Amino acid sequence: GPGNLILDSRPDCMDVFWVTGIGLVKTSIATNNAQMALTKPPVVVKYPVLEPVTDEEEMIMSGMYPAPPRAPLSVAITAFHFVFLYTEAARVVSRIDDSLVQVLPLSSQKYGTPKVLFSDFGAAEEKGIVEGEAIFMHSTTSLFRLQIERERQNVWQVYLRKKNYEQAMRFAGALQVSKVHAAHAEALFADGKFQEAAKRYAWQSDISFERVCLLFLNARQEHALTTFLKLKLGSLRSNRAETERNPSAIPKYDEYKAQAAMISVWAVEITLHWLNSVTDPEEAKAAKRDLRELLRACRGLDIKSTVTNLLLSHGWAEERVLFAESEGDYETVAVYFVNQRRYKELIDKFIAIPEKDRGARDELVYRFASILFQHEPAAFVSMLVRPTFTTIDALQIFPSMVVPTHEKGSHMKEWIRFLEFTIRARRADTGKIDQDSRERREARGWTPEVALSNILMLYYAETAEEDRLIAFLTDDTTHFDPLFALRVCHDLRKDRAVVLLYGLLGMHQEAVDVALATGDVQLAYHNANRPSSEAVRRKLWLSIARAQEAAGKVDSMRDLIEKSGTLTIKDVLQFVQEESVVSEFKTDICRTLDEYESQIKALRSEMDTYRKASQGIKEELRKVDQKRVDFSAQQRCELCNQGVFTQKFYVFLCGHCFHSTCMRELVFVNMETPQQKRLEDLEASERNATTPAEKAKHVAEIDDILATDCALCGDLMVKCTVQPFVHPFMDEEEAESWRIDSG
């Protein structure tokens, strides 16, 4: 009853309700601060009127203040409603707009006399209580439960009536969102907020497209209408999320392509009409921005010619170029910027062309190369050296970049920069080539790289300092025609380069001669040391010495000896005149004589060694001639144990004796096949010999084969350790006796 407090806790505040005699006082207290404070002023919610006032009662009360409605017996709250308990009924009032929502009659016969309401909202959430929670009513007879169902169902309508569109959207279902947007759009339109209204109209489906367009047309709000059309066009895209994330992506409309084309054309036409009539600069910027966004949205639709004609008819050339660029019509873009003489901007446009359109871009670069290089040489070359322009064929570009050799300005500088870049790029593409520069140049061919290198070499020879030309020629990775370079350098009197080229071609004598002819002795020294052959180097240094003699520079002979590494005082003395003072060569002469003395001593020592060795050999031969083997008459063969004098035999210094036949049987089986064949051939030749001399010759050869070494203590015994017990020459019975049965 009156005087009771009801608390409803929320995440950041607590709603407080006080039951009084005149109404229900409600307020909120902040609970997220250290000190509690009211977040809104108290408001009195009037109790619902129980019975309508009659005319007689109204006349009586006209002269006095009306009596307040009767206070309820008890009050309970839900997430969105108040429940007031009276004796005869329970009345439900909205917490949002204080309107009476429902009256629940309470028969005393059925329910008894109501006493009090109470509820448990511990599980209540910010947006409303959980479906199915109950309020309990205690009467004189029983305890009843009031079931709450679908309490949130119409909350959005209540907020909508109060024009609280944010809360209405919060509680609206999927089917009601469009109605909320429509009502919000109507309210914004009525308040003159046409841009916001256009967005809301685009998000709803309750009001027809035609009606919305007519509303904006009648209000002469082309800007708002354009906004509405752009949003409707965006809603038709099948890849809406992709285009929002990446504005450069091409829109796709799929089955809505016809509608999208119609809306796009109409939106462009309306925007153009708006642009032509607008006078405010800021509004003109906004209109132009909207037009460009619309043109980008028109990509992928078959309306290129229609939109182009519209833009041309209204005189918007730049926007037409922008639309052509979005459609991939880069030729139109290039022609426009060339006609406007905006060459730098055209170069930037070429740089911005995506990778998929590089083929069309390259063709346009070839087409406008001469104009762009003529007016913007630095920017044009900087564009060509970018990594994204590697598909450009330099051989097609160079004819458009021809610069006279007498030109010393930026054009020649940039042309050389592009030529150097092209040579480096082609060198990287062809990969590593043979590291021997001489062999590579001798195996030259007239390739594009060689042609470009020859052009660059010719430019260096005609305009640059000789040091830069030398650096180019000495680069091992440069591919040029050395004969062409030699002819050019010779004609232009680039003597150092001529010497270098002679050396690269292996013509070292010519290189030294040219260096001496120009008086560059140090260069001659350098080239004289380049050949790998010492004989050739000696020849070149002698030619330098001869030239120094002819020039009367005898004093430099000692310098020649030190730097050559191959010449001696003996070599250069022939170039020193008789009347010249040789005191300067005293040290060299003494050093040479000392070397000769050392060599003589070494030769004498070597001769003494040879003489001692010769004497040792003679002594060994004398001892061999005097050496003999003694054995008794009863000496037996080591193999057959028979007397050795019964037939021809061999005796060795070790004392072992063998019959020739026994020796033959033992040696033959251990011979290699070629030796066996050789022995058999000699034996056959001996038998067939017709003269004693011929027979003696074959016998001597047979003895050399059989009696080379002792069979028991020589190399033959070592070889026998690896021979099998059974061999092909063994008797079959003997071989069978060595068989080992597996059983």
C-alpha positions in Angstrom: 0.0 0.0 0.0 1.0 3.7 0.2 4.4 4.2 1.7 6.0 1.2 0.2 9.3 1.4 -1.7 10.0 -0.9 -4.7 13.5 -1.3 -6.0 14.5 -2.5 -9.5 18.2 -2.9 -10.0 19.9 -2.4 -13.4 23.6 -2.6 -14.4 24.5 1.0 -13.8 21.5 2.4 -11.9 18.6 1.4 -9.7 15.0 2.4 -10.3 13.1 3.5 -7.1 9.3 3.5 -7.0 7.4 5.0 -4.0 3.7 4.2 -3.5 1.9 7.4 -2.4 -1.7 8.4 -2.0 -1.7 10.5 -5.2 0.3 8.3 -7.5 3.4 6.2 -8.0 6.6 8.3 -7.7 9.5 7.0 -9.8 13.1 8.0 -10.1 16.6 6.5 -10.7 19.7 6.5 -8.6 23.2 6.0 -10.1 25.0 3.0 -8.6 28.3 3.1 -10.5 29.7 6.0 -8.6 31.1 6.2 -5.1 28.3 8.5 -4.1 24.7 7.8 -5.0 22.8 10.5 -6.9 19.6 10.9 -8.8 20.0 10.4 -12.5 16.6 11.9 -13.4 14.0 14.0 -11.5 11.1 12.2 -9.7 8.0 11.7 -11.8 4.5 10.8 -10.5 2.7 8.1 -12.4 -1.0 8.6 -11.8 -3.1 5.6 -10.8 -5.5 4.4 -13.4 -9.1 5.7 -13.2 -11.4 2.9 -12.0 -14.8 4.2 -13.2 -15.8 6.9 -15.7 -17.1 10.1 -14.2 -20.9 10.8 -14.8 -22.2 14.2 -16.0 -23.8 14.9 -12.5 -20.5 14.2 -10.8 -18.6 16.3 -13.3 -21.0 19.3 -12.6 -20.4 18.9 -8.8 -16.6 18.7 -9.2 -16.4 21.6 -11.7 -16.2 24.0 -8.9 -13.4 22.2 -7.0 -10.2 20.2 -7.6 -11.0 16.7 -8.9 -10.3 13.9 -6.4 -7.2 11.7 -7.2 -7.8 8.1 -8.3 -8.0 5.6 -5.6 -4.7 4.2 -4.4 -4.1 0.4 -5.1 -3.8 -2.2 -2.5 -0.4 -3.2 -3.8 2.0 -2.6 -6.6 4.4 -4.8 -8.6 6.7 -4.0 -11.4 8.0 -5.9 -14.5 10.6 -4.9 -17.1 8.1 -2.7 -19.0 4.8 -2.5 -16.9 3.3 -1.6 -13.5 0.7 -4.0 -12.0 -1.7 -2.2 -9.7 -3.8 -4.5 -7.4 -7.4 -3.4 -6.5 -10.1 -5.3 -4.8 -12.1 -5.9 -7.9 -9.3 -6.1 -10.6 -5.6 -5.9 -11.4 -4.7 -3.1 -13.8 -1.5 -3.2 -16.0 0.1 0.2 -16.9 3.0 0.7 -19.3 6.2 2.0 -17.8 7.1 3.7 -21.0 4.1 6.0 -21.7 1.9 5.4 -18.5 -1.0 4.1 -20.6 -3.4 1.4 -19.4 -2.5 -1.8 -21.2 -4.8 -4.5 -19.6 -7.4 -5.0 -16.9 -7.6 -8.4 -15.2 -11.0 -8.8 -13.3 -10.7 -10.5 -9.9 -13.9 -12.2 -8.8 -14.0 -12.5 -5.0 -15.9 -15.8 -5.2 -13.1 -17.3 -7.4 -10.0 -15.6 -6.0 -11.1 -14.3 -2.6 -10.2 -10.8 -1.4 -6.8 -9.7 -2.8 -4.3 -8.6 -0.2 -0.8 -8.0 -1.8 1.4 -8.5 -4.8 5.0 -9.7 -4.7 7.6 -10.9 -7.3 11.1 -12.2 -7.7 13.1 -10.5 -10.5 16.5 -11.7 -9.6 16.9 -13.1 -13.2 15.7 -9.9 -14.8 17.8 -8.4 -17.6 18.2 -4.9 -18.9 16.0 -5.5 -21.9 13.2 -7.2 -20.0 12.5 -10.1 -17.8 12.8 -13.7 -18.9 9.7 -15.0 -20.6 7.6 -17.1 -18.1 8.5 -15.3 -14.8 5.5 -14.7 -12.6 4.1 -12.2 -10.1 2.4 -13.8 -7.1 -0.9 -12.5 -5.6 -1.8 -13.3 -2.0 -5.6 -13.3 -1.2 -7.7 -14.3 1.7 -8.1 -17.8 0.3 -5.0 -18.7 -1.7 -1.7 -17.8 -3.4 -2.0 -17.1 -7.1 0.5 -16.7 -9.8 0.2 -14.1 -12.6 1.9 -15.5 -15.7 3.7 -12.9 -17.9 3.8 -13.8 -21.6 5.2 -11.9 -24.6 5.7 -8.8 -22.6 8.2 -7.3 -25.2 6.0 -8.0 -28.2 4.7 -4.5 -28.7 7.3 -2.5 -26.8 8.7 -1.2 -30.1 5.3 0.2 -31.0 5.1 2.1 -27.7 8.6 3.6 -28.3 7.5 4.4 -31.9 4.5 6.3 -30.7 6.8 8.3 -28.4 9.1 8.8 -31.4 12.0 7.2 -29.6 13.3 5.5 -32.7 16.5 4.3 -31.2 14.7 2.2 -28.6 12.1 1.2 -31.1 14.9 -0.3 -33.3 16.3 -2.0 -30.2 13.1 -3.9 -29.5 11.8 -4.3 -33.0 11.9 -7.7 -34.7 13.2 -8.4 -38.1 9.8 -7.8 -39.6 9.3 -4.5 -37.8 12.6 -2.8 -38.5 11.4 -1.6 -41.9 8.4 0.1 -40.2 10.6 1.9 -37.7 12.9 3.1 -40.5 9.9 4.3 -42.5 8.4 6.2 -39.5 11.8 7.7 -38.7 12.3 8.8 -42.3 8.9 10.4 -42.4 9.7 12.3 -39.3 13.1 13.4 -40.5 11.6 14.5 -43.9 8.9 16.6 -42.0 11.7 18.2 -40.0 13.6 19.1 -43.1 16.5 16.7 -42.5 16.5 15.4 -46.0 19.9 13.7 -46.0 19.1 11.7 -42.9 15.6 11.0 -44.3 17.1 9.7 -47.5 19.3 7.2 -45.6 16.3 5.9 -43.6 14.1 5.7 -46.8 16.8 3.5 -48.4 16.8 1.2 -45.4 13.0 0.5 -45.3 10.7 -1.4 -47.7 7.3 -0.2 -46.5 7.2 3.0 -48.6 7.5 2.4 -52.4 10.5 3.5 -54.3 8.4 5.8 -56.6 6.7 7.6 -53.7 10.1 8.3 -52.1 11.5 9.7 -55.3 8.4 11.9 -55.8 8.7 13.3 -52.3 12.3 14.5 -52.9 11.5 15.8 -56.4 8.6 17.8 -55.1 10.7 19.2 -52.4 13.5 20.0 -55.0 16.0 18.0 -52.9 18.2 16.5 -55.7 21.1 16.0 -53.3 19.0 13.9 -50.9 17.5 12.0 -53.8 20.9 11.2 -55.1 21.9 9.9 -51.7 18.8 7.7 -51.7 19.5 6.3 -55.1 23.1 5.6 -54.2 22.1 3.6 -51.1 19.4 1.7 -53.1 22.0 0.9 -55.7 24.4 -0.4 -53.0 21.7 -2.6 -51.6 21.3 -4.3 -54.9 25.0 -5.5 -55.0 25.7 -9.1 -54.5 29.2 -8.3 -53.2 28.2 -5.5 -51.0 30.5 -6.4 -48.2 33.5 -6.7 -50.6 32.9 -3.3 -52.2 32.5 -1.6 -48.8 35.8 -3.1 -47.7 37.5 -2.4 -51.0 36.0 0.6 -52.9 38.1 -0.3 -56.0 36.4 -3.6 -56.4 34.0 -3.9 -59.3 30.3 -4.1 -58.1 28.3 -7.2 -59.0 24.5 -7.0 -59.3 23.7 -10.5 -60.6 19.9 -10.7 -61.1 19.4 -7.0 -60.2 21.5 -5.8 -63.0 18.6 -4.2 -65.0 17.3 -2.4 -61.9 20.8 -1.2 -61.0 21.4 0.1 -64.6 18.2 2.1 -64.5 18.9 3.5 -61.0 22.5 4.4 -62.0 21.5 6.3 -65.2 18.8 8.2 -63.4 21.0 9.0 -60.4 23.8 10.3 -62.8 21.3 12.5 -64.7 19.8 13.9 -61.5 23.2 14.6 -60.1 24.3 16.4 -63.3 21.1 18.5 -63.2 21.9 19.4 -59.5 25.5 20.3 -60.4 24.4 22.6 -63.2 22.0 24.5 -60.9 24.0 24.6 -57.7 25.7 28.0 -56.8 27.2 27.3 -53.4 30.9 26.2 -53.7 30.6 23.7 -50.8 27.4 22.2 -52.2 29.1 22.0 -55.6 32.0 20.0 -54.1 29.5 17.6 -52.4 27.6 17.2 -55.7 30.8 16.5 -57.6 31.9 14.0 -55.0 28.5 12.2 -55.2 28.8 12.2 -59.0 32.2 10.5 -58.9 31.0 7.9 -56.4 28.0 7.2 -58.7 30.3 6.8 -61.6 32.5 4.3 -59.7 29.3 2.4 -58.8 28.3 2.2 -62.5 31.2 -0.2 -63.2 30.1 -3.6 -64.4 26.8 -2.3 -65.9 26.2 -2.1 -69.7 25.6 1.7 -69.6 29.0 3.0 -70.7 27.7 4.8 -73.8 24.6 6.2 -72.0 26.6 7.6 -69.1 29.3 8.9 -71.4 26.7 10.8 -73.6 25.1 12.3 -70.4 28.5 13.5 -69.2 29.4 15.0 -72.6 26.1 16.7 -73.0 26.5 18.4 -69.7 30.1 19.3 -70.4 31.7 17.4 -67.5 34.8 16.2 -69.3 36.9 15.3 -66.2 34.1 13.2 -64.8 33.8 11.5 -68.2 37.5 10.7 -68.0 37.1 9.3 -64.5 34.2 7.1 -65.7 36.3 5.9 -68.6 39.1 5.0 -66.2 36.8 3.0 -64.0 35.5 1.2 -67.1 39.1 0.4 -68.2 39.0 2.7 -71.2 42.5 4.0 -70.7 42.8 5.3 -74.3 40.2 7.9 -73.6 42.0 8.9 -70.5 45.3 9.2 -72.3 43.9 11.3 -75.2 42.2 13.7 -72.7 45.3 14.4 -70.7 47.5 14.8 -73.8 45.0 17.2 -75.3 45.0 19.1 -72.0 48.8 19.0 -71.9 48.7 17.5 -68.5 51.5 15.1 -69.1 52.6 14.6 -65.5 49.1 13.5 -64.5 48.9 11.1 -67.5 52.2 9.5 -66.2 50.6 9.1 -62.8 47.6 7.5 -64.4 49.8 5.0 -66.2 51.4 4.2 -62.9 48.0 3.6 -61.2 46.7 1.2 -63.8 46.2 -2.3 -62.2 48.3 -5.3 -63.2 45.5 -7.0 -65.1 45.4 -4.1 -67.6 49.1 -3.9 -68.2 48.8 -5.0 -71.8 46.6 -2.1 -72.7 48.8 0.2 -70.6 52.0 -0.8 -72.5 50.4 -0.1 -75.9 49.5 3.4 -74.7 53.0 4.0 -73.4 54.4 3.0 -76.8 51.9 5.3 -78.5 52.5 8.4 -76.4 56.2 7.8 -75.5 57.6 10.6 -77.8 55.2 13.2 -76.4 55.7 12.3 -72.8 59.5 12.1 -73.1 59.5 15.5 -74.9 57.6 17.3 -72.1 58.4 15.3 -69.0 61.6 13.4 -69.5 62.5 12.8 -65.8 59.0 11.7 -64.8 58.6 9.5 -67.9 62.0 7.7 -67.3 61.2 7.3 -63.6 58.0 5.6 -64.6 59.8 3.3 -67.0 62.3 2.1 -64.4 59.6 1.1 -62.0 59.4 -2.7 -61.2 55.8 -2.7 -62.5 56.9 -1.6 -66.0 59.3 -4.5 -66.7 56.9 -5.6 -69.5 57.8 -2.6 -71.5 60.1 -3.5 -74.5 62.9 -0.9 -74.5 63.6 -1.5 -78.1 60.2 -0.2 -79.0 60.6 2.8 -76.7 64.0 4.0 -77.9 63.0 5.2 -81.3 60.6 7.6 -79.5 63.4 8.9 -77.3 65.9 9.9 -80.0 68.1 12.8 -78.7 70.7 14.6 -80.8 74.3 14.0 -79.5 74.8 17.8 -79.2 71.9 17.9 -76.7 73.3 18.4 -73.2 70.1 19.0 -71.3 67.8 16.9 -69.2 66.6 14.9 -72.2 70.0 13.4 -72.9 70.6 12.8 -69.2 67.3 11.0 -68.8 67.8 9.0 -72.1 71.2 7.8 -70.8 69.6 6.9 -67.4 67.0 4.8 -69.1 69.6 3.2 -71.4 71.8 2.2 -68.4 68.8 0.8 -66.6 67.8 -1.2 -69.7 71.2 -2.7 -70.0 71.3 -3.7 -66.3 67.8 -5.1 -66.5 68.5 -7.2 -69.6 71.8 -8.4 -68.0 69.8 -9.6 -65.0 67.2 -11.3 -67.2 69.8 -13.2 -69.2 71.5 -14.5 -66.0 75.1 -15.0 -65.3 77.4 -15.6 -68.3 80.9 -17.0 -68.6 83.1 -15.1 -66.1 86.0 -15.0 -68.6 85.4 -11.6 -70.2 87.7 -12.3 -73.1 86.0 -15.5 -74.1 82.6 -13.9 -73.7 83.5 -11.0 -76.0 85.2 -13.3 -78.5 82.0 -15.3 -78.6 79.9 -12.1 -79.1 76.9 -11.8 -81.3 74.8 -8.9 -82.5 72.1 -9.2 -79.8 69.9 -6.4 -78.6 72.0 -6.1 -75.4 75.1 -5.7 -77.5 73.5 -3.1 -79.6 72.3 -1.1 -76.6 75.8 -1.4 -75.0 77.4 -0.2 -78.2 75.1 2.9 -78.2 76.0 3.7 -74.6 79.7 3.2 -75.3 79.5 5.5 -78.3 77.8 8.2 -76.1 80.5 7.9 -73.4 83.2 8.1 -76.0 81.7 11.2 -77.6 80.5 13.1 -74.5 81.8 11.7 -71.3 85.2 11.8 -69.6 87.5 9.0 -70.5 87.5 7.7 -66.9 83.7 6.9 -67.2 84.3 5.2 -70.6 87.1 3.1 -69.0 84.8 2.1 -66.1 82.2 1.0 -68.6 84.6 -1.0 -70.7 86.2 -2.7 -67.7 82.8 -3.9 -66.3 82.9 -7.7 -66.7 79.1 -7.9 -67.0 78.9 -5.4 -69.9 78.3 -7.0 -73.3 79.6 -4.9 -76.2 81.4 -5.4 -79.5 85.1 -4.8 -78.7 86.0 -4.4 -82.3 83.4 -1.7 -82.8 84.5 -0.1 -79.5 88.1 -0.2 -80.7 87.3 1.5 -83.9 85.3 4.2 -82.2 87.9 4.9 -79.6 90.7 4.9 -82.1 88.8 7.5 -84.3 88.0 9.7 -81.3 91.6 9.4 -80.0 90.7 7.7 -76.7 94.1 6.3 -76.2 93.7 4.7 -72.8 90.5 3.0 -74.0 92.3 1.8 -77.1 95.0 0.2 -74.9 92.4 -1.4 -72.7 90.5 -2.8 -75.7 93.7 -4.2 -77.2 94.3 -6.0 -73.9 90.7 -7.4 -73.8 91.2 -8.8 -77.3 94.5 -10.5 -76.3 96.6 -8.1 -78.5 99.1 -7.3 -75.7 101.9 -6.2 -78.0 99.6 -3.6 -79.7 98.4 -2.4 -76.3 102.0 -1.9 -75.1 102.9 -0.1 -78.3 100.0 2.3 -78.1 100.7 3.0 -74.4 104.3 3.8 -75.2 103.3 5.9 -78.2 101.1 8.1 -75.9 103.9 8.3 -73.4 102.0 6.5 -70.7 104.7 4.2 -69.4 102.8 3.0 -66.4 99.9 1.9 -68.6 102.5 0.0 -70.7 103.9 -1.6 -67.5 100.3 -2.7 -66.6 99.6 -4.3 -70.0 103.0 -6.0 -70.1 102.2 -8.0 -67.0 98.7 -9.1 -68.2 99.7 -12.2 -70.3 99.8 -15.5 -68.4 102.8 -16.8 -70.4 106.1 -15.7 -69.0 107.7 -15.8 -72.4 105.2 -13.3 -73.7 105.6 -11.1 -70.7 109.4 -11.1 -71.2 109.0 -10.1 -74.8 106.7 -7.2 -73.9 109.1 -5.9 -71.2 112.0 -6.1 -73.7 110.0 -4.0 -76.1 109.4 -1.5 -73.4 113.1 -1.5 -72.6 113.9 -1.0 -76.3 111.5 2.0 -76.4 113.0 3.5 -73.3 116.4 3.2 -75.0 115.1 4.9 -78.1 113.7 7.7 -75.9 117.1 8.1 -74.1 115.6 7.1 -70.7 118.4 4.8 -69.7 117.8 5.8 -66.0 114.5 3.9 -66.1 116.1 0.5 -66.9 116.6 -0.3 -63.2 112.9 0.4 -62.7 112.1 -2.0 -65.5 114.0 -4.8 -63.7 112.1 -4.2 -60.4 108.6 -4.0 -61.9 108.9 -6.7 -64.6 109.8 -9.6 -62.4 111.1 -11.4 -65.5 114.0 -9.1 -66.7 117.5 -9.2 -65.3 120.5 -6.9 -65.6 121.8 -9.2 -68.3 118.6 -8.4 -70.4 118.8 -4.7 -70.1 122.6 -4.2 -70.4 122.3 -4.5 -74.1 120.1 -1.4 -74.2 122.6 0.7 -72.1 125.0 2.7 -74.3 128.7 2.2 -73.8 129.4 5.8 -72.7 126.6 5.6 -70.1 127.6 5.5 -66.5 126.8 2.1 -65.1 127.4 3.0 -61.5 123.6 3.0 -61.0 123.5 -0.7 -62.0 126.4 -1.6 -59.6 124.0 -3.2 -57.0 122.1 -5.1 -59.7 125.3 -6.4 -61.3 126.7 -7.5 -58.0 123.4 -9.2 -57.1 123.4 -11.0 -60.5 127.0 -12.1 -60.1 126.2 -13.5 -56.6 123.3 -15.4 -58.1 125.5 -16.8 -60.8 128.1 -17.9 -58.1 125.3 -19.6 -56.1 124.1 -21.4 -59.2 127.7 -22.5 -60.0 128.1 -23.9 -56.5 124.8 -25.7 -56.7 125.8 -27.2 -60.0 129.1 -28.4 -58.6 127.4 -29.9 -55.6 125.0 -31.7 -57.9 127.9 -33.0 -60.1 129.6 -34.3 -56.9 126.5 -36.2 -56.0 126.2 -37.7 -59.4 129.8 -38.7 -59.4 129.4 -40.5 -56.0 126.3 -42.3 -57.2 128.2 -43.4 -60.3 131.0 -44.8 -58.3 128.5 -46.7 -56.0 126.9 -48.3 -59.1 130.2 -49.4 -60.5 131.1 -51.0 -57.1 127.8 -52.8 -57.0 128.4 -54.1 -60.6 131.8 -55.4 -59.6 130.4 -57.2 -56.7 127.7 -58.8 -58.7 130.2 -60.1 -61.3 132.1 -61.8 -58.5 129.1 -63.3 -56.8 128.5 -67.2 -57.0 126.3 -69.9 -55.6 127.8 -73.1 -54.3 125.8 -76.4 -54.0 126.7 -80.1 -53.8 126.4 -82.8 -56.4 123.5 -84.2 -54.3 121.4 -81.0 -54.7 117.8 -81.8 -55.3 114.9 -80.0 -56.9 112.8 -78.1 -54.2 109.6 -79.2 -55.9 110.0 -82.8 -57.1 112.9 -83.7 -54.7 114.8 -85.3 -57.5 118.5 -84.6 -58.4 118.8 -81.4 -60.3 121.5 -82.7 -62.7 119.1 -85.1 -64.4 117.8 -82.2 -66.5 117.9 -78.5 -67.1 117.6 -76.5 -63.8 117.5 -73.0 -62.3 119.5 -72.0 -59.3 119.0 -68.7 -57.4 121.1 -66.6 -55.0 119.0 -67.7 -52.1 120.2 -71.4 -52.7 117.0 -72.9 -54.0 117.2 -75.1 -57.1 114.3 -76.1 -59.5 114.0 -78.2 -62.6 112.9 -76.1 -65.5 109.9 -78.3 -66.0 108.9 -78.1 -62.3 109.5 -74.4 -62.4 107.3 -74.1 -65.5 104.4 -76.0 -63.9 104.5 -73.8 -60.8 104.9 -70.5 -62.5 102.4 -71.1 -65.4 99.3 -71.5 -63.2 100.0 -68.3 -61.4 100.6 -66.2 -64.6 98.1 -63.8 -66.1 96.4 -65.0 -69.3 98.5 -62.7 -71.6 101.7 -64.0 -70.0 100.6 -67.6 -70.4 99.9 -67.1 -74.0 103.3 -65.4 -74.5 105.1 -68.4 -72.8 103.3 -70.9 -75.0 104.1 -68.9 -78.1 107.8 -68.8 -77.2 107.9 -72.6 -76.5 106.3 -73.2 -79.9 108.8 -70.9 -81.6 111.7 -72.8 -79.8 110.5 -76.1 -81.1 110.1 -74.8 -84.6 113.4 -72.9 -84.6 115.6 -73.8 -87.6 118.9 -72.3 -86.5 120.8 -72.5 -83.2 120.9 -68.7 -82.8 117.2 -68.4 -83.2 116.6 -71.3 -80.7 119.0 -69.8 -78.2 117.1 -66.5 -78.4 113.8 -68.1 -77.6 115.3 -70.1 -74.8 116.7 -66.9 -73.2 113.3 -65.3 -73.4 111.7 -68.3 -71.8 114.3 -68.3 -69.0 113.6 -64.6 -68.4 109.9 -65.4 -67.9 110.3 -68.5 -65.7 113.4 -67.6 -63.7 112.7 -63.9 -62.9 112.4 -64.7 -59.2 112.7 -67.6 -56.8 109.4 -69.5 -56.6 109.7 -70.1 -52.8 111.0 -66.8 -51.4 110.1 -64.3 -54.1 107.0 -62.5 -55.3 105.5 -65.7 -56.7 105.2 -67.2 -53.2 103.3 -64.1 -52.0 100.9 -64.4 -55.0 100.2 -68.0 -54.2 98.6 -67.1 -50.9 95.6 -65.8 -52.7 95.3 -68.6 -55.3 92.6 -71.3 -54.8 93.6 -74.9 -54.0 91.6 -76.1 -57.0 92.4 -74.5 -60.3 91.5 -75.3 -64.0 94.9 -76.9 -64.7 94.6 -79.5 -61.8 93.9 -83.2 -62.5 90.2 -84.0 -62.2 90.9 -86.8 -59.6 93.0 -84.5 -57.6 90.5 -81.8 -57.8 87.7 -84.2 -56.8 89.7 -85.2 -53.7 89.5 -81.6 -52.4 85.6 -81.7 -52.5 83.9 -81.2 -49.2 80.5 -83.0 -48.9 77.7 -80.9 -47.3 76.4 -84.1 -45.6 
